[in-house]
Amino acid sequence: MPVDVTRRRFRSGDTSDQLPYSKKAVHRALRNTIGQELKASYEVPRELPHEISTLLMHLSRVEGRS
């Protein structure tokens, strides 16, 4: 659900989570909305791509030697 922030006025010191329309609350709402839209538009892969899996295995071996 989009958040209408066009009629809100902010002060530069409004960073408290306690204020319902603080900049922090607006940023959180925007971030959540963007995340929901991305989840609706793109499928999240269930497995790692082969290249990343190979790099992680290599990293595990290198860290195991230390």
C-alpha positions in Angstrom: 0.0 0.0 0.0 1.7 3.3 -1.1 2.2 6.0 1.5 1.1 9.5 0.7 3.9 11.8 1.9 3.0 14.8 -0.2 1.1 16.7 2.5 3.6 16.0 5.3 6.1 18.6 6.5 9.4 17.5 8.0 11.9 19.1 10.3 15.5 18.3 9.9 15.6 16.8 13.5 12.6 14.4 12.9 14.5 11.1 13.2 12.6 9.5 16.1 10.8 6.2 15.5 8.1 7.5 17.9 6.9 10.1 15.4 4.4 8.6 13.1 5.4 10.7 10.1 9.1 11.1 10.7 11.6 10.9 7.9 12.7 7.5 9.3 9.1 6.2 9.2 8.7 7.4 5.6 12.0 5.8 4.5 10.9 2.5 6.1 7.5 2.7 4.4 9.1 3.4 1.0 11.7 0.6 1.4 9.0 -1.8 2.3 6.8 -0.8 -0.7 9.8 -1.1 -3.0 10.6 -4.6 -1.6 7.0 -5.7 -2.0 6.9 -4.5 -5.7 10.3 -6.3 -6.4 9.0 -9.5 -4.8 5.8 -9.3 -6.9 7.8 -8.7 -10.1 10.8 -11.0 -9.8 11.1 -14.6 -8.7 13.6 -15.2 -5.9 16.1 -18.0 -6.8 16.1 -21.0 -4.6 19.7 -22.1 -5.3 22.9 -20.2 -5.6 24.4 -19.8 -9.1 27.2 -22.2 -9.8 29.9 -19.4 -9.8 28.9 -18.2 -6.4 28.7 -21.7 -5.0 32.2 -22.5 -6.3 33.6 -19.3 -4.8 32.1 -20.0 -1.4 33.5 -23.5 -1.4 37.0 -22.1 -2.3 36.6 -19.5 0.5 35.7 -22.2 3.0 38.8 -24.2 2.1 41.0 -21.1 2.4 39.6 -20.1 5.8 40.0 -23.7 7.0 43.8 -23.5 6.4 44.2 -20.5 8.6 
